[in-house]
Amino acid sequence: MAFRPAEPAGGPATCVTLPAVTTGLEGTRVRAQPAPSARRILLASLIGTAVEFYDFYIYATAASLVFGPLFFPASSASMQLLAAIWIGPTQHRD
């Protein structure tokens, strides 16, 4: 006895031919974009990394010198520093 899949509720399946979809852009030429070179990708990555490091460096400097005494004046100096550094990443939402 061979296995036969069950037929759909409406009877055997039929093929339907759909009309072609037109976009209104027939006959226009599309130029292929050249693949980015490895040098361009490397430069973009280096720039992005430098900006991200600069952002981290500025926050760490401000947290160690300004944010602790400003926002946590009742704490000791070491707790001011720890609280200022800890609170930064918890508030960062992209």
PyMOL Python script that loads the backbone (N, CA, C, O; Angstrom):
from pymol import cmd

cmd.read_pdbstr("""\
ATOM      1  N   MET A   1       0.840  -1.168   0.000  1.00  0.00           N
ATOM      2  CA  MET A   1       0.000   0.000   0.000  1.00  0.00           C
ATOM      3  C   MET A   1       0.887   1.235   0.000  1.00  0.00           C
ATOM      4  O   MET A   1       1.704   1.398   0.907  1.00  0.00           O
ATOM      5  N   ALA A   2       0.752   2.100  -0.982  1.00  0.00           N
ATOM      6  CA  ALA A   2       1.556   3.312  -1.126  1.00  0.00           C
ATOM      7  C   ALA A   2       0.905   4.458  -0.366  1.00  0.00           C
ATOM      8  O   ALA A   2      -0.315   4.517  -0.215  1.00  0.00           O
ATOM      9  N   PHE A   3       1.748   5.363   0.107  1.00  0.00           N
ATOM     10  CA  PHE A   3       1.262   6.532   0.843  1.00  0.00           C
ATOM     11  C   PHE A   3       0.752   7.570  -0.143  1.00  0.00           C
ATOM     12  O   PHE A   3       1.445   7.913  -1.101  1.00  0.00           O
ATOM     13  N   ARG A   4      -0.454   8.071   0.085  1.00  0.00           N
ATOM     14  CA  ARG A   4      -1.024   9.152  -0.727  1.00  0.00           C
ATOM     15  C   ARG A   4      -1.390  10.299   0.201  1.00  0.00           C
ATOM     16  O   ARG A   4      -2.121  10.095   1.170  1.00  0.00           O
ATOM     17  N   PRO A   5      -0.889  11.521  -0.080  1.00  0.00           N
ATOM     18  CA  PRO A   5      -1.256  12.655   0.763  1.00  0.00           C
ATOM     19  C   PRO A   5      -2.740  12.961   0.626  1.00  0.00           C
ATOM     20  O   PRO A   5      -3.345  12.706  -0.414  1.00  0.00           O
ATOM     21  N   ALA A   6      -3.309  13.504   1.674  1.00  0.00           N
ATOM     22  CA  ALA A   6      -4.732  13.838   1.663  1.00  0.00           C
ATOM     23  C   ALA A   6      -4.993  14.997   0.706  1.00  0.00           C
ATOM     24  O   ALA A   6      -4.166  15.899   0.571  1.00  0.00           O
ATOM     25  N   GLU A   7      -6.151  14.967   0.042  1.00  0.00           N
ATOM     26  CA  GLU A   7      -6.521  16.048  -0.861  1.00  0.00           C
ATOM     27  C   GLU A   7      -7.092  17.210  -0.064  1.00  0.00           C
ATOM     28  O   GLU A   7      -7.649  17.008   1.016  1.00  0.00           O
ATOM     29  N   PRO A   8      -6.958  18.436  -0.591  1.00  0.00           N
ATOM     30  CA  PRO A   8      -7.549  19.579   0.091  1.00  0.00           C
ATOM     31  C   PRO A   8      -9.067  19.434   0.172  1.00  0.00           C
ATOM     32  O   PRO A   8      -9.665  18.646  -0.560  1.00  0.00           O
ATOM     33  N   ALA A   9      -9.675  20.195   1.059  1.00  0.00           N
ATOM     34  CA  ALA A   9     -11.111  20.083   1.295  1.00  0.00           C
ATOM     35  C   ALA A   9     -11.932  20.398   0.052  1.00  0.00           C
ATOM     36  O   ALA A   9     -13.018  19.845  -0.114  1.00  0.00           O
ATOM     37  N   GLY A  10     -11.449  21.262  -0.816  1.00  0.00           N
ATOM     38  CA  GLY A  10     -12.202  21.654  -2.004  1.00  0.00           C
ATOM     39  C   GLY A  10     -11.989  20.730  -3.186  1.00  0.00           C
ATOM     40  O   GLY A  10     -12.481  21.028  -4.275  1.00  0.00           O
ATOM     41  N   GLY A  11     -11.296  19.649  -3.029  1.00  0.00           N
ATOM     42  CA  GLY A  11     -11.020  18.738  -4.135  1.00  0.00           C
ATOM     43  C   GLY A  11      -9.548  18.776  -4.488  1.00  0.00           C
ATOM     44  O   GLY A  11      -8.749  19.333  -3.736  1.00  0.00           O
ATOM     45  N   PRO A  12      -9.168  18.188  -5.629  1.00  0.00           N
ATOM     46  CA  PRO A  12      -7.757  18.163  -6.008  1.00  0.00           C
ATOM     47  C   PRO A  12      -7.238  19.569  -6.297  1.00  0.00           C
ATOM     48  O   PRO A  12      -7.983  20.437  -6.752  1.00  0.00           O
ATOM     49  N   ALA A  13      -5.957  19.779  -6.028  1.00  0.00           N
ATOM     50  CA  ALA A  13      -5.338  21.085  -6.257  1.00  0.00           C
ATOM     51  C   ALA A  13      -5.208  21.347  -7.749  1.00  0.00           C
ATOM     52  O   ALA A  13      -4.961  20.430  -8.531  1.00  0.00           O
ATOM     53  N   THR A  14      -5.377  22.607  -8.136  1.00  0.00           N
ATOM     54  CA  THR A  14      -5.234  22.999  -9.535  1.00  0.00           C
ATOM     55  C   THR A  14      -4.186  24.088  -9.641  1.00  0.00           C
ATOM     56  O   THR A  14      -3.943  24.819  -8.682  1.00  0.00           O
ATOM     57  N   CYS A  15      -3.567  24.197 -10.803  1.00  0.00           N
ATOM     58  CA  CYS A  15      -2.584  25.251 -11.040  1.00  0.00           C
ATOM     59  C   CYS A  15      -3.295  26.488 -11.566  1.00  0.00           C
ATOM     60  O   CYS A  15      -4.203  26.395 -12.392  1.00  0.00           O
ATOM     61  N   VAL A  16      -2.872  27.634 -11.081  1.00  0.00           N
ATOM     62  CA  VAL A  16      -3.437  28.903 -11.525  1.00  0.00           C
ATOM     63  C   VAL A  16      -2.308  29.738 -12.081  1.00  0.00           C
ATOM     64  O   VAL A  16      -1.266  29.875 -11.440  1.00  0.00           O
ATOM     65  N   THR A  17      -2.493  30.297 -13.260  1.00  0.00           N
ATOM     66  CA  THR A  17      -1.503  31.175 -13.849  1.00  0.00           C
ATOM     67  C   THR A  17      -1.854  32.610 -13.483  1.00  0.00           C
ATOM     68  O   THR A  17      -2.957  33.080 -13.763  1.00  0.00           O
ATOM     69  N   LEU A  18      -0.909  33.304 -12.856  1.00  0.00           N
ATOM     70  CA  LEU A  18      -1.136  34.678 -12.450  1.00  0.00           C
ATOM     71  C   LEU A  18      -0.671  35.630 -13.539  1.00  0.00           C
ATOM     72  O   LEU A  18       0.287  35.326 -14.250  1.00  0.00           O
ATOM     73  N   PRO A  19      -1.334  36.785 -13.686  1.00  0.00           N
ATOM     74  CA  PRO A  19      -0.894  37.745 -14.691  1.00  0.00           C
ATOM     75  C   PRO A  19       0.457  38.343 -14.314  1.00  0.00           C
ATOM     76  O   PRO A  19       0.817  38.388 -13.138  1.00  0.00           O
ATOM     77  N   ALA A  20       1.196  38.797 -15.311  1.00  0.00           N
ATOM     78  CA  ALA A  20       2.495  39.408 -15.065  1.00  0.00           C
ATOM     79  C   ALA A  20       2.306  40.746 -14.360  1.00  0.00           C
ATOM     80  O   ALA A  20       1.354  41.475 -14.636  1.00  0.00           O
ATOM     81  N   VAL A  21       3.203  41.055 -13.466  1.00  0.00           N
ATOM     82  CA  VAL A  21       3.152  42.320 -12.738  1.00  0.00           C
ATOM     83  C   VAL A  21       4.029  43.322 -13.470  1.00  0.00           C
ATOM     84  O   VAL A  21       5.181  43.031 -13.793  1.00  0.00           O
ATOM     85  N   THR A  22       3.485  44.497 -13.728  1.00  0.00           N
ATOM     86  CA  THR A  22       4.268  45.539 -14.389  1.00  0.00           C
ATOM     87  C   THR A  22       4.617  46.618 -13.381  1.00  0.00           C
ATOM     88  O   THR A  22       3.836  46.917 -12.478  1.00  0.00           O
ATOM     89  N   THR A  23       5.794  47.197 -13.543  1.00  0.00           N
ATOM     90  CA  THR A  23       6.250  48.227 -12.611  1.00  0.00           C
ATOM     91  C   THR A  23       6.219  49.609 -13.227  1.00  0.00           C
ATOM     92  O   THR A  23       6.385  50.598 -12.512  1.00  0.00           O
ATOM     93  N   GLY A  24       6.015  49.711 -14.515  1.00  0.00           N
ATOM     94  CA  GLY A  24       6.050  51.010 -15.171  1.00  0.00           C
ATOM     95  C   GLY A  24       7.460  51.437 -15.524  1.00  0.00           C
ATOM     96  O   GLY A  24       7.654  52.534 -16.046  1.00  0.00           O
ATOM     97  N   LEU A  25       8.441  50.604 -15.256  1.00  0.00           N
ATOM     98  CA  LEU A  25       9.833  50.940 -15.534  1.00  0.00           C
ATOM     99  C   LEU A  25      10.413  50.096 -16.659  1.00  0.00           C
ATOM    100  O   LEU A  25      11.630  49.951 -16.767  1.00  0.00           O
ATOM    101  N   GLU A  26       9.547  49.542 -17.492  1.00  0.00           N
ATOM    102  CA  GLU A  26      10.039  48.705 -18.570  1.00  0.00           C
ATOM    103  C   GLU A  26      10.867  49.556 -19.535  1.00  0.00           C
ATOM    104  O   GLU A  26      10.489  50.679 -19.867  1.00  0.00           O
ATOM    105  N   GLY A  27      11.967  49.023 -19.969  1.00  0.00           N
ATOM    106  CA  GLY A  27      12.821  49.705 -20.923  1.00  0.00           C
ATOM    107  C   GLY A  27      13.847  50.620 -20.272  1.00  0.00           C
ATOM    108  O   GLY A  27      14.690  51.167 -20.984  1.00  0.00           O
ATOM    109  N   THR A  28      13.821  50.812 -18.984  1.00  0.00           N
ATOM    110  CA  THR A  28      14.826  51.644 -18.338  1.00  0.00           C
ATOM    111  C   THR A  28      16.057  50.808 -18.049  1.00  0.00           C
ATOM    112  O   THR A  28      15.969  49.606 -17.797  1.00  0.00           O
ATOM    113  N   ARG A  29      17.190  51.457 -18.089  1.00  0.00           N
ATOM    114  CA  ARG A  29      18.440  50.757 -17.830  1.00  0.00           C
ATOM    115  C   ARG A  29      18.853  50.959 -16.377  1.00  0.00           C
ATOM    116  O   ARG A  29      18.740  52.055 -15.828  1.00  0.00           O
ATOM    117  N   VAL A  30      19.322  49.902 -15.782  1.00  0.00           N
ATOM    118  CA  VAL A  30      19.778  49.950 -14.398  1.00  0.00           C
ATOM    119  C   VAL A  30      21.257  49.626 -14.392  1.00  0.00           C
ATOM    120  O   VAL A  30      21.681  48.586 -14.894  1.00  0.00           O
ATOM    121  N   ARG A  31      22.045  50.535 -13.814  1.00  0.00           N
ATOM    122  CA  ARG A  31      23.479  50.288 -13.724  1.00  0.00           C
ATOM    123  C   ARG A  31      23.793  49.538 -12.451  1.00  0.00           C
ATOM    124  O   ARG A  31      23.327  49.894 -11.369  1.00  0.00           O
ATOM    125  N   ALA A  32      24.576  48.509 -12.592  1.00  0.00           N
ATOM    126  CA  ALA A  32      24.975  47.724 -11.419  1.00  0.00           C
ATOM    127  C   ALA A  32      25.975  48.532 -10.601  1.00  0.00           C
ATOM    128  O   ALA A  32      26.876  49.161 -11.156  1.00  0.00           O
ATOM    129  N   GLN A  33      25.814  48.512  -9.284  1.00  0.00           N
ATOM    130  CA  GLN A  33      26.738  49.208  -8.400  1.00  0.00           C
ATOM    131  C   GLN A  33      27.994  48.365  -8.237  1.00  0.00           C
ATOM    132  O   GLN A  33      27.908  47.152  -8.041  1.00  0.00           O
ATOM    133  N   PRO A  34      29.156  48.997  -8.316  1.00  0.00           N
ATOM    134  CA  PRO A  34      30.384  48.218  -8.118  1.00  0.00           C
ATOM    135  C   PRO A  34      30.507  47.794  -6.656  1.00  0.00           C
ATOM    136  O   PRO A  34      30.058  48.492  -5.748  1.00  0.00           O
ATOM    137  N   ALA A  35      31.109  46.665  -6.461  1.00  0.00           N
ATOM    138  CA  ALA A  35      31.308  46.161  -5.097  1.00  0.00           C
ATOM    139  C   ALA A  35      32.300  47.071  -4.378  1.00  0.00           C
ATOM    140  O   ALA A  35      33.294  47.487  -4.974  1.00  0.00           O
ATOM    141  N   PRO A  36      32.048  47.389  -3.098  1.00  0.00           N
ATOM    142  CA  PRO A  36      32.993  48.244  -2.380  1.00  0.00           C
ATOM    143  C   PRO A  36      34.339  47.553  -2.216  1.00  0.00           C
ATOM    144  O   PRO A  36      34.415  46.342  -2.009  1.00  0.00           O
ATOM    145  N   SER A  37      35.390  48.346  -2.312  1.00  0.00           N
ATOM    146  CA  SER A  37      36.720  47.763  -2.200  1.00  0.00           C
ATOM    147  C   SER A  37      37.051  47.488  -0.744  1.00  0.00           C
ATOM    148  O   SER A  37      36.433  48.048   0.162  1.00  0.00           O
ATOM    149  N   ALA A  38      38.017  46.632  -0.530  1.00  0.00           N
ATOM    150  CA  ALA A  38      38.432  46.284   0.828  1.00  0.00           C
ATOM    151  C   ALA A  38      39.012  47.504   1.533  1.00  0.00           C
ATOM    152  O   ALA A  38      38.850  47.651   2.745  1.00  0.00           O
ATOM    153  N   ARG A  39      39.672  48.360   0.807  1.00  0.00           N
ATOM    154  CA  ARG A  39      40.260  49.567   1.405  1.00  0.00           C
ATOM    155  C   ARG A  39      39.172  50.513   1.906  1.00  0.00           C
ATOM    156  O   ARG A  39      39.309  51.111   2.973  1.00  0.00           O
ATOM    157  N   ARG A  40      38.099  50.647   1.141  1.00  0.00           N
ATOM    158  CA  ARG A  40      36.992  51.520   1.550  1.00  0.00           C
ATOM    159  C   ARG A  40      36.282  50.961   2.789  1.00  0.00           C
ATOM    160  O   ARG A  40      35.908  51.712   3.690  1.00  0.00           O
ATOM    161  N   ILE A  41      36.105  49.655   2.825  1.00  0.00           N
ATOM    162  CA  ILE A  41      35.481  49.015   3.990  1.00  0.00           C
ATOM    163  C   ILE A  41      36.363  49.187   5.218  1.00  0.00           C
ATOM    164  O   ILE A  41      35.862  49.478   6.304  1.00  0.00           O
ATOM    165  N   LEU A  42      37.667  49.010   5.057  1.00  0.00           N
ATOM    166  CA  LEU A  42      38.597  49.177   6.168  1.00  0.00           C
ATOM    167  C   LEU A  42      38.574  50.611   6.685  1.00  0.00           C
ATOM    168  O   LEU A  42      38.569  50.825   7.898  1.00  0.00           O
ATOM    169  N   LEU A  43      38.561  51.586   5.796  1.00  0.00           N
ATOM    170  CA  LEU A  43      38.532  52.987   6.209  1.00  0.00           C
ATOM    171  C   LEU A  43      37.250  53.317   6.968  1.00  0.00           C
ATOM    172  O   LEU A  43      37.293  53.998   7.992  1.00  0.00           O
ATOM    173  N   ALA A  44      36.114  52.840   6.474  1.00  0.00           N
ATOM    174  CA  ALA A  44      34.844  53.082   7.161  1.00  0.00           C
ATOM    175  C   ALA A  44      34.838  52.426   8.540  1.00  0.00           C
ATOM    176  O   ALA A  44      34.324  53.007   9.496  1.00  0.00           O
ATOM    177  N   SER A  45      35.397  51.234   8.652  1.00  0.00           N
ATOM    178  CA  SER A  45      35.459  50.551   9.940  1.00  0.00           C
ATOM    179  C   SER A  45      36.365  51.289  10.919  1.00  0.00           C
ATOM    180  O   SER A  45      36.041  51.404  12.101  1.00  0.00           O
ATOM    181  N   LEU A  46      37.484  51.782  10.439  1.00  0.00           N
ATOM    182  CA  LEU A  46      38.399  52.523  11.305  1.00  0.00           C
ATOM    183  C   LEU A  46      37.778  53.826  11.795  1.00  0.00           C
ATOM    184  O   LEU A  46      37.936  54.191  12.960  1.00  0.00           O
ATOM    185  N   ILE A  47      37.078  54.521  10.917  1.00  0.00           N
ATOM    186  CA  ILE A  47      36.420  55.767  11.316  1.00  0.00           C
ATOM    187  C   ILE A  47      35.338  55.485  12.359  1.00  0.00           C
ATOM    188  O   ILE A  47      35.245  56.196  13.360  1.00  0.00           O
ATOM    189  N   GLY A  48      34.530  54.467  12.136  1.00  0.00           N
ATOM    190  CA  GLY A  48      33.486  54.120  13.091  1.00  0.00           C
ATOM    191  C   GLY A  48      34.050  53.719  14.441  1.00  0.00           C
ATOM    192  O   GLY A  48      33.508  54.096  15.481  1.00  0.00           O
ATOM    193  N   THR A  49      35.126  52.962  14.432  1.00  0.00           N
ATOM    194  CA  THR A  49      35.753  52.542  15.683  1.00  0.00           C
ATOM    195  C   THR A  49      36.351  53.736  16.417  1.00  0.00           C
ATOM    196  O   THR A  49      36.261  53.817  17.642  1.00  0.00           O
ATOM    197  N   ALA A  50      36.961  54.662  15.681  1.00  0.00           N
ATOM    198  CA  ALA A  50      37.546  55.849  16.311  1.00  0.00           C
ATOM    199  C   ALA A  50      36.469  56.717  16.952  1.00  0.00           C
ATOM    200  O   ALA A  50      36.665  57.227  18.056  1.00  0.00           O
ATOM    201  N   VAL A  51      35.346  56.890  16.282  1.00  0.00           N
ATOM    202  CA  VAL A  51      34.252  57.684  16.850  1.00  0.00           C
ATOM    203  C   VAL A  51      33.698  57.009  18.099  1.00  0.00           C
ATOM    204  O   VAL A  51      33.420  57.681  19.092  1.00  0.00           O
ATOM    205  N   GLU A  52      33.537  55.708  18.062  1.00  0.00           N
ATOM    206  CA  GLU A  52      33.012  54.978  19.216  1.00  0.00           C
ATOM    207  C   GLU A  52      33.992  55.053  20.398  1.00  0.00           C
ATOM    208  O   GLU A  52      33.569  55.234  21.540  1.00  0.00           O
ATOM    209  N   PHE A  53      35.277  54.918  20.132  1.00  0.00           N
ATOM    210  CA  PHE A  53      36.265  55.020  21.204  1.00  0.00           C
ATOM    211  C   PHE A  53      36.275  56.425  21.797  1.00  0.00           C
ATOM    212  O   PHE A  53      36.375  56.588  23.013  1.00  0.00           O
ATOM    213  N   TYR A  54      36.170  57.440  20.937  1.00  0.00           N
ATOM    214  CA  TYR A  54      36.141  58.822  21.410  1.00  0.00           C
ATOM    215  C   TYR A  54      34.940  59.050  22.316  1.00  0.00           C
ATOM    216  O   TYR A  54      35.064  59.710  23.348  1.00  0.00           O
ATOM    217  N   ASP A  55      33.778  58.513  21.948  1.00  0.00           N
ATOM    218  CA  ASP A  55      32.574  58.624  22.765  1.00  0.00           C
ATOM    219  C   ASP A  55      32.805  57.972  24.132  1.00  0.00           C
ATOM    220  O   ASP A  55      32.458  58.554  25.160  1.00  0.00           O
ATOM    221  N   PHE A  56      33.377  56.792  24.151  1.00  0.00           N
ATOM    222  CA  PHE A  56      33.667  56.096  25.401  1.00  0.00           C
ATOM    223  C   PHE A  56      34.663  56.879  26.247  1.00  0.00           C
ATOM    224  O   PHE A  56      34.494  56.991  27.461  1.00  0.00           O
ATOM    225  N   TYR A  57      35.691  57.415  25.621  1.00  0.00           N
ATOM    226  CA  TYR A  57      36.731  58.164  26.324  1.00  0.00           C
ATOM    227  C   TYR A  57      36.157  59.433  26.950  1.00  0.00           C
ATOM    228  O   TYR A  57      36.470  59.744  28.099  1.00  0.00           O
ATOM    229  N   ILE A  58      35.334  60.161  26.227  1.00  0.00           N
ATOM    230  CA  ILE A  58      34.723  61.384  26.745  1.00  0.00           C
ATOM    231  C   ILE A  58      33.828  61.051  27.939  1.00  0.00           C
ATOM    232  O   ILE A  58      33.882  61.741  28.957  1.00  0.00           O
ATOM    233  N   TYR A  59      33.003  60.003  27.829  1.00  0.00           N
ATOM    234  CA  TYR A  59      32.133  59.655  28.956  1.00  0.00           C
ATOM    235  C   TYR A  59      32.957  59.231  30.175  1.00  0.00           C
ATOM    236  O   TYR A  59      32.659  59.645  31.295  1.00  0.00           O
ATOM    237  N   ALA A  60      33.983  58.416  29.966  1.00  0.00           N
ATOM    238  CA  ALA A  60      34.788  57.948  31.099  1.00  0.00           C
ATOM    239  C   ALA A  60      35.488  59.121  31.789  1.00  0.00           C
ATOM    240  O   ALA A  60      35.584  59.152  33.016  1.00  0.00           O
ATOM    241  N   THR A  61      35.972  60.075  31.011  1.00  0.00           N
ATOM    242  CA  THR A  61      36.614  61.247  31.599  1.00  0.00           C
ATOM    243  C   THR A  61      35.616  62.081  32.393  1.00  0.00           C
ATOM    244  O   THR A  61      35.893  62.488  33.521  1.00  0.00           O
ATOM    245  N   ALA A  62      34.459  62.332  31.800  1.00  0.00           N
ATOM    246  CA  ALA A  62      33.437  63.120  32.496  1.00  0.00           C
ATOM    247  C   ALA A  62      32.922  62.388  33.726  1.00  0.00           C
ATOM    248  O   ALA A  62      32.660  63.018  34.751  1.00  0.00           O
ATOM    249  N   ALA A  63      32.772  61.076  33.644  1.00  0.00           N
ATOM    250  CA  ALA A  63      32.279  60.309  34.789  1.00  0.00           C
ATOM    251  C   ALA A  63      33.271  60.362  35.940  1.00  0.00           C
ATOM    252  O   ALA A  63      32.866  60.468  37.098  1.00  0.00           O
ATOM    253  N   SER A  64      34.550  60.292  35.643  1.00  0.00           N
ATOM    254  CA  SER A  64      35.535  60.274  36.720  1.00  0.00           C
ATOM    255  C   SER A  64      35.776  61.658  37.315  1.00  0.00           C
ATOM    256  O   SER A  64      36.136  61.757  38.488  1.00  0.00           O
ATOM    257  N   LEU A  65      35.591  62.721  36.550  1.00  0.00           N
ATOM    258  CA  LEU A  65      35.889  64.057  37.063  1.00  0.00           C
ATOM    259  C   LEU A  65      34.666  64.875  37.455  1.00  0.00           C
ATOM    260  O   LEU A  65      34.745  65.681  38.383  1.00  0.00           O
ATOM    261  N   VAL A  66      33.536  64.691  36.773  1.00  0.00           N
ATOM    262  CA  VAL A  66      32.398  65.594  36.946  1.00  0.00           C
ATOM    263  C   VAL A  66      31.170  64.904  37.520  1.00  0.00           C
ATOM    264  O   VAL A  66      30.606  65.387  38.502  1.00  0.00           O
ATOM    265  N   PHE A  67      30.742  63.793  36.938  1.00  0.00           N
ATOM    266  CA  PHE A  67      29.440  63.206  37.276  1.00  0.00           C
ATOM    267  C   PHE A  67      29.358  62.708  38.718  1.00  0.00           C
ATOM    268  O   PHE A  67      28.321  62.868  39.363  1.00  0.00           O
ATOM    269  N   GLY A  68      30.421  62.114  39.228  1.00  0.00           N
ATOM    270  CA  GLY A  68      30.391  61.590  40.595  1.00  0.00           C
ATOM    271  C   GLY A  68      30.090  62.661  41.630  1.00  0.00           C
ATOM    272  O   GLY A  68      29.103  62.549  42.357  1.00  0.00           O
ATOM    273  N   PRO A  69      30.925  63.709  41.716  1.00  0.00           N
ATOM    274  CA  PRO A  69      30.649  64.755  42.703  1.00  0.00           C
ATOM    275  C   PRO A  69      29.351  65.520  42.427  1.00  0.00           C
ATOM    276  O   PRO A  69      28.714  66.007  43.362  1.00  0.00           O
ATOM    277  N   LEU A  70      28.959  65.629  41.174  1.00  0.00           N
ATOM    278  CA  LEU A  70      27.763  66.385  40.827  1.00  0.00           C
ATOM    279  C   LEU A  70      26.479  65.657  41.224  1.00  0.00           C
ATOM    280  O   LEU A  70      25.571  66.268  41.788  1.00  0.00           O
ATOM    281  N   PHE A  71      26.399  64.351  40.932  1.00  0.00           N
ATOM    282  CA  PHE A  71      25.169  63.608  41.156  1.00  0.00           C
ATOM    283  C   PHE A  71      25.158  62.787  42.452  1.00  0.00           C
ATOM    284  O   PHE A  71      24.088  62.401  42.923  1.00  0.00           O
ATOM    285  N   PHE A  72      26.317  62.521  43.025  1.00  0.00           N
ATOM    286  CA  PHE A  72      26.392  61.721  44.246  1.00  0.00           C
ATOM    287  C   PHE A  72      27.250  62.426  45.295  1.00  0.00           C
ATOM    288  O   PHE A  72      28.271  61.874  45.704  1.00  0.00           O
ATOM    289  N   PRO A  73      26.875  63.622  45.746  1.00  0.00           N
ATOM    290  CA  PRO A  73      27.746  64.382  46.663  1.00  0.00           C
ATOM    291  C   PRO A  73      27.836  63.784  48.066  1.00  0.00           C
ATOM    292  O   PRO A  73      28.814  64.041  48.768  1.00  0.00           O
ATOM    293  N   ALA A  74      26.854  63.002  48.495  1.00  0.00           N
ATOM    294  CA  ALA A  74      26.863  62.471  49.862  1.00  0.00           C
ATOM    295  C   ALA A  74      27.741  61.228  50.004  1.00  0.00           C
ATOM    296  O   ALA A  74      27.993  60.792  51.127  1.00  0.00           O
ATOM    297  N   SER A  75      28.204  60.657  48.921  1.00  0.00           N
ATOM    298  CA  SER A  75      28.995  59.423  48.959  1.00  0.00           C
ATOM    299  C   SER A  75      30.478  59.736  49.059  1.00  0.00           C
ATOM    300  O   SER A  75      30.912  60.872  48.865  1.00  0.00           O
ATOM    301  N   SER A  76      31.244  58.694  49.367  1.00  0.00           N
ATOM    302  CA  SER A  76      32.701  58.845  49.369  1.00  0.00           C
ATOM    303  C   SER A  76      33.199  58.984  47.928  1.00  0.00           C
ATOM    304  O   SER A  76      32.449  58.738  46.983  1.00  0.00           O
ATOM    305  N   ALA A  77      34.442  59.371  47.765  1.00  0.00           N
ATOM    306  CA  ALA A  77      34.993  59.602  46.424  1.00  0.00           C
ATOM    307  C   ALA A  77      34.993  58.324  45.580  1.00  0.00           C
ATOM    308  O   ALA A  77      34.692  58.365  44.387  1.00  0.00           O
ATOM    309  N   SER A  78      35.324  57.209  46.192  1.00  0.00           N
ATOM    310  CA  SER A  78      35.341  55.962  45.423  1.00  0.00           C
ATOM    311  C   SER A  78      33.928  55.533  45.027  1.00  0.00           C
ATOM    312  O   SER A  78      33.726  55.025  43.924  1.00  0.00           O
ATOM    313  N   MET A  79      32.949  55.730  45.912  1.00  0.00           N
ATOM    314  CA  MET A  79      31.564  55.393  45.558  1.00  0.00           C
ATOM    315  C   MET A  79      31.008  56.355  44.505  1.00  0.00           C
ATOM    316  O   MET A  79      30.208  55.951  43.661  1.00  0.00           O
ATOM    317  N   GLN A  80      31.423  57.615  44.549  1.00  0.00           N
ATOM    318  CA  GLN A  80      31.010  58.568  43.513  1.00  0.00           C
ATOM    319  C   GLN A  80      31.488  58.101  42.144  1.00  0.00           C
ATOM    320  O   GLN A  80      30.738  58.126  41.169  1.00  0.00           O
ATOM    321  N   LEU A  81      32.740  57.678  42.087  1.00  0.00           N
ATOM    322  CA  LEU A  81      33.307  57.204  40.823  1.00  0.00           C
ATOM    323  C   LEU A  81      32.599  55.948  40.337  1.00  0.00           C
ATOM    324  O   LEU A  81      32.224  55.862  39.168  1.00  0.00           O
ATOM    325  N   LEU A  82      32.413  54.978  41.220  1.00  0.00           N
ATOM    326  CA  LEU A  82      31.741  53.731  40.827  1.00  0.00           C
ATOM    327  C   LEU A  82      30.304  53.984  40.391  1.00  0.00           C
ATOM    328  O   LEU A  82      29.862  53.415  39.393  1.00  0.00           O
ATOM    329  N   ALA A  83      29.572  54.814  41.106  1.00  0.00           N
ATOM    330  CA  ALA A  83      28.186  55.097  40.751  1.00  0.00           C
ATOM    331  C   ALA A  83      28.096  55.831  39.424  1.00  0.00           C
ATOM    332  O   ALA A  83      27.215  55.539  38.615  1.00  0.00           O
ATOM    333  N   ALA A  84      28.996  56.782  39.188  1.00  0.00           N
ATOM    334  CA  ALA A  84      28.970  57.532  37.932  1.00  0.00           C
ATOM    335  C   ALA A  84      29.301  56.638  36.743  1.00  0.00           C
ATOM    336  O   ALA A  84      28.688  56.763  35.683  1.00  0.00           O
ATOM    337  N   ILE A  85      30.255  55.748  36.909  1.00  0.00           N
ATOM    338  CA  ILE A  85      30.608  54.837  35.809  1.00  0.00           C
ATOM    339  C   ILE A  85      29.511  53.799  35.597  1.00  0.00           C
ATOM    340  O   ILE A  85      29.224  53.434  34.457  1.00  0.00           O
ATOM    341  N   TRP A  86      28.903  53.323  36.662  1.00  0.00           N
ATOM    342  CA  TRP A  86      27.860  52.298  36.549  1.00  0.00           C
ATOM    343  C   TRP A  86      26.595  52.851  35.921  1.00  0.00           C
ATOM    344  O   TRP A  86      25.947  52.154  35.140  1.00  0.00           O
ATOM    345  N   ILE A  87      26.228  54.077  36.237  1.00  0.00           N
ATOM    346  CA  ILE A  87      24.951  54.622  35.773  1.00  0.00           C
ATOM    347  C   ILE A  87      24.966  54.923  34.272  1.00  0.00           C
ATOM    348  O   ILE A  87      23.905  54.927  33.649  1.00  0.00           O
ATOM    349  N   GLY A  88      26.123  55.173  33.678  1.00  0.00           N
ATOM    350  CA  GLY A  88      26.204  55.519  32.260  1.00  0.00           C
ATOM    351  C   GLY A  88      25.679  54.449  31.324  1.00  0.00           C
ATOM    352  O   GLY A  88      24.768  54.733  30.547  1.00  0.00           O
ATOM    353  N   PRO A  89      26.213  53.218  31.357  1.00  0.00           N
ATOM    354  CA  PRO A  89      25.745  52.183  30.433  1.00  0.00           C
ATOM    355  C   PRO A  89      24.303  51.761  30.668  1.00  0.00           C
ATOM    356  O   PRO A  89      23.648  51.269  29.749  1.00  0.00           O
ATOM    357  N   THR A  90      23.797  51.946  31.882  1.00  0.00           N
ATOM    358  CA  THR A  90      22.411  51.552  32.120  1.00  0.00           C
ATOM    359  C   THR A  90      21.423  52.535  31.508  1.00  0.00           C
ATOM    360  O   THR A  90      20.264  52.182  31.291  1.00  0.00           O
ATOM    361  N   GLN A  91      21.852  53.751  31.226  1.00  0.00           N
ATOM    362  CA  GLN A  91      20.970  54.770  30.654  1.00  0.00           C
ATOM    363  C   GLN A  91      21.148  54.915  29.158  1.00  0.00           C
ATOM    364  O   GLN A  91      20.382  55.645  28.530  1.00  0.00           O
ATOM    365  N   HIS A  92      22.121  54.255  28.558  1.00  0.00           N
ATOM    366  CA  HIS A  92      22.409  54.409  27.130  1.00  0.00           C
ATOM    367  C   HIS A  92      21.467  53.531  26.308  1.00  0.00           C
ATOM    368  O   HIS A  92      21.562  52.305  26.359  1.00  0.00           O
ATOM    369  N   ARG A  93      20.568  54.141  25.561  1.00  0.00           N
ATOM    370  CA  ARG A  93      19.630  53.417  24.704  1.00  0.00           C
ATOM    371  C   ARG A  93      19.734  53.971  23.294  1.00  0.00           C
ATOM    372  O   ARG A  93      19.440  55.144  23.064  1.00  0.00           O
ATOM    373  N   ASP A  94      20.145  53.145  22.358  1.00  0.00           N
ATOM    374  CA  ASP A  94      20.214  53.592  20.956  1.00  0.00           C
ATOM    375  C   ASP A  94      18.891  53.413  20.273  1.00  0.00           C
ATOM    376  O   ASP A  94      18.758  53.734  19.092  1.00  0.00           O
TER     377      ASP A  94
END
""", "prot")
cmd.dss("prot")
cmd.show_as("cartoon", "prot")
cmd.util.cbc("prot")
cmd.orient("prot")
